[in-house]
Amino acid sequence: MRTTSARDPPADSDHGGPGRITSGAALCQQCRSPHCWHHDATANSKKGSAAWGNNWVTAGINVKLPFLERTVCLPVLFRLWRPRRPEYAKADKPDPERPSKTQLGREMLCLLAERFPGRTIHMVGDAAYASGAFAQMPEQVTITSRLRSDAALYQPAPPRPPEGQRTRGRPPKKGPRLPKLEQIAKDPATKSVKTTVRRYGKTEQVMLHAFTCLWYDAFGTQPVQVVIIQDQNKPCGYELALVSTDLNATPAQIIERYSDRWPTEVAYEEAKEIFGTGDARNRTENAVRRTVPFQFLAMDLTIVWYALHGHHPDDIAEHRRRSPW
């Protein structure tokens, strides 16, 4: 679930630099239980956006390869997600035997943090992974995600008064509530700064506003940094709002870091279309649980082998000569 941004050093276990983990869910249309209807984000049409299959929560390490401009995601950990059983879904209660996608994501992220105790891990996920499941993570782990438009943000709790001036009761855990994101973006008093960022293969200038606050419903009393990319052409007044537990990163770094979530989707597409992940017609439950992770890891090993031993610049030059488009 960790990703590495385009400006971070490669996520190499022999180096101590920061790394980025991306988290997401992949749909594989296998024919054996456990399976059900899911939304398929990689579908080519709206009609095919729902499909019958298995839903996998993955954690991938983002790396930069010397012969590619784009970031590459290597899925390394996998958990099969199953919907809650009817009795728990009807009561709207968590199923102890079937954790949510965010709980599975946290489990994998903690495994990576334990495996690389000396590494800073920047986890990037979409809005579904910005939740209380990732509160109180190990100190070396940061979370960056898209912020919900209806998120209730608060000012940090005021400092406690000196002893002798304190009133009865527990100290407040949060300060006054802040306006909604739309109100902040449209407020003429909001100060925006023009900043140059590199995202999705392009360098561009954006107007952004950043501030520190509490997202109490998700991260409790842990301070977070919010970055709003303004766009007055949109009805809400902003293009994108991001939230990060990394208070040391600049707003531009947070924007660039979030853009490196996209290689996860590219990895899913390439795994399905090129490596045949999900094509196996398994007949037993154990085969279902083992085949997709094996296929993803086979793709990873192929990429790593090619990067270390198979690549030659002449191969790329010849391929581009034959296919200049």
Secondary structure, 3 states (H helix, E strand, C coil): CEECCCCCCCCCCCCCCCEEEEEEEEEECCCCCCCEEEECCCCCCCCCCEEEEEEEEEEEEEEECCCCCCEEEEEEEEEEECCCCHHHHHHCCCECCECCHHHHHHHHHHHHHHHCCCCCEEEEECHHHCCHHHCCCCCCEEEEEECCCCCCCECCCCCCCCCCCCCCCCCCCCCCECCCHHHHHHCCCCCCEEEEEEECCEEEEEEEEEEEEECHHHHCCCEEEEEEEECCCCCCCEEEEEEECCCCCCHHHHHHHHHCCHHHHHHHHHHHHCCCCCCCCCCCHHHHHHHHHHHHHHHHHHHHHHHHHHCCHHHHHHHHHHCCC
